[in-house]
Amino acid sequence: MIAIPHAFSGYSDYLACGLRRFCKSPTIVAPNLYNPQKARKMEHTLPPLPYAQDALAPHISKETLEFHYGKHHQTYVTNLNNLIKGTEFENLSLEDIVKKSSGGVFNNAAQVWNHTFYWNGLKPQGGGAPTGALADAINAKWGSFDKFKEEFTKTAIGTFGSGWAWLVKKADGSLDLVSTSNAATPLTTDAKPLLTCDVWEHAYYIDYRNARPKYVEAFWNLVNWDFVAKNFA
């Protein structure tokens, strides 16, 4: 289970704030009877940001958040709801859809999940370096935090076209870096995502134009290491 921001007391609370799919009450046709033809229809909603849209400035501007979160992320949610109507995915959780679907349904579901994970991996006045067990694991894999940061940066900058750079925890407990294209996500593997950097152009073009390296450099000022550590635990 992926860690949640500390403001929530449990995963169910987090779901209630956005990832949960809200539903209408079922139609009762007779006492103790349920009409399967009028089953409750549940809808995905855009999860709320854990900070204000201007809170990541100057590293990521309010304008970028307005487009990236308010338009791109919202469009994935809208597309997903339209695509799953009348399908076997209509009443599944978001994670189950990602793991069981393909094509357009997968692309939009995975992008909803990836973006929500990305937003929660950032915070105002973030950055710095991790501590504790996470820091130990990073040092065990890369020798130092600086070396890890260098390698993650290379992964993010070197991802060809649109995609994501990930820090993951493998099944054996060790850490690794993964680059995924388009909507692909470690959620469909046995690796546990800990941190991601969105390197689709819409993540940085308003602020940095085509200078992806400058965006990735700014990304390090926003990393929410508490979120990463909870995912690692």
N, C-alpha and C positions, 0 to 999 in steps of 0.2 A: 504493500500500500504506500502510495506516495505521500510524503509529509505535507502538512498544511500550514498556512501562516499561523503564528502563535496567537493571533487574536481569536481564533476559533477553538472551542473546547474539544471538538472531536470531528471526525470526518463527516458525520451526518450533519453537523452544523454547517460545515463548509458546503456540502451539497445543497443545503437549504438556501444558501446565499447565491446560488447560481448554477452549479453543475447538476443539481437535481432537476429532473424534468417534471414540471408541474402538470397536473392532470385534472380533468373534470370528474365529478362524481359519477359512478356507474349508474346506468338506468335500471331501476328496479321494476320488473314487470309483474311480480307477484311475490308474496312473502317467501323469503328464503330462496328465491330464484334469481338467476342472473342471465341476462340476454347476451350471448356471446357476439351477436351481430351488432350490438351497440356497446361494445367494450370501450372502456375509457381510453381516450386518445391523449398521449403525453407528448409534451413539446419541450425541446431543448431551448434554453435561454442563454443570452450572453452573460457570462459570469461577471460580477462586479470587480473592478480593479481594487487592489488593496491600498491604493493611494490616489490622490487627485491627479488629474491629467497633466497638470503643470509641475508635478512634484519631482520629476526626473530631470528637469532642466538644470543646468544648461547642456547636459550630456545628451539627453533626448528631449526634444522640444514638445511643448503642448500641441503644436500643429501636427507633429508626427503621431502623437497619441490619438489625436482626433481622427486621423485617417487610418492609422494602423489598427488601433483598437476599435474605434467607433464605426469604421466602414469595412475594412478588410475582415477583421475578426467577426463582426456582425454578419457580413455576407456569407461566411462559412456556416454560421449558425442557421441563417435563413435557408441557404441551399440544402443543408442537411435535413431540415424539417420537411422541405418540399420533396426531397428524394426518397425519404423513408415512408411516406404516406402509403398505406396499403401494402407494405412489405413486411417480411419477417423481422425487420429491424425496428419496427415502429415502437415497440414497447421495451426495447433493450436499453441498458445503461450505455452511456457514451463509451466507456472503456470496452464493453462487450462488442459494440458496433465496430470499433477500431480493430479489435482482434478477429472478428468474424467476417468482415466485409471486404469488398474489393471495388475497383473502379471508382466512379464518382462518389459513391457513398463513403468509401474508405477515405478518399482524398479530403472530403469536407469534414468528416468526423475527426480524422487525425489532425487536421489543421485547427479545429476547435480545441482539441486536447493539447496540442503542442503550444499553441498561443497562450492558453491559460497557464500552462506550466512555465512558460517563458516569463510572463508578467509576474508571477509569484517568485521567480528567481531574482527579481530586481527589487530594489528599495531605495528611497531617497537617502542620501548620506551613507550609501553602502560601500562596498569595496573593502580594502584592507586585505587581510589574509585569514584563513581559517585557523582554528585551534583544536586541541584535543585529538580524538581518535581520527577525525577526518584529516587533520594536518599530518598525523603519523602515517596514514595510508598514502597520502600524496607523496610524502618524503620517501616512503618505501618503494614506490613505483618510479618516481622521477628524480629522486635525490634531493630535491629542494622545491619550495613553492615557486621560486623564480623560473626554474626549468619547466615545471608544469605549466605555468602561465605562458611561457614561450611556445610550448608544444600545442596547447589549446589554441593560442592565437594563430599558429600555423594551420591548424585544422580548420578554423573558421575562415581564414582568408583563402585557404586553398580549396575550399568546397566549390566545385565548379557549378556555375549557374545558381539556381535557387535551391536553398536547403537549410540545414541546421547542423551546428556543431554541438556535440554532447559530451559531458563527463558522465560515465556510467560505472556502476558497480556490477562486476561480473558474478556469475553463480558461485565462483570459488572465493568471493569476498574481495578480490583485488580490483583495482581501478583501471579504467581504460578510456581512450578517446575514440569517438565514433563520428563520422560524417555521414549524414543522410541527405538524399536528394528529394526535392519537392516536398511531399507530405510524409515521407517515410519517417518512422519513429521507433525507438528502442522498445516501446510498449508492446510490440509484436514479437519480441525476442525474450530470452531468459535474462537479459541484462536489465538492471534497474536504473532508470535515469535519475541523475542527481542535479544536473545543471545543463541549461542549453542556451545557445546564442543563435538567434534568428538571423540568417544571412540572406533572406530574400531581399531584393532591392527595396521593397516597400518599407522595410524596417529602418532604412537609413538614408534613402535618397533625398528626402526633404532637407535633412540636416547636413549630410555629407556628400551629396551627389554620388558620383561613382567611386568615392574614396572609402571603400570597405575597410581598409586598415585603420583609418582614423575612427570609424565607428566602433570597431572591435577594441581599440585602445580606450575609447570612452566607456565601453561596456564594463570594463574592470572597475570603474568608479561607482558602479551601481549594484554589483553582485551582492545578493542577500545570502551571506554565508550561514546564517541561522537556518534558513530554508534548506540549503544544501546539506548541512549537518544532520538535520532531521530526516532527510531522505536517506542519508548514509547509515543512520542508526539501525 
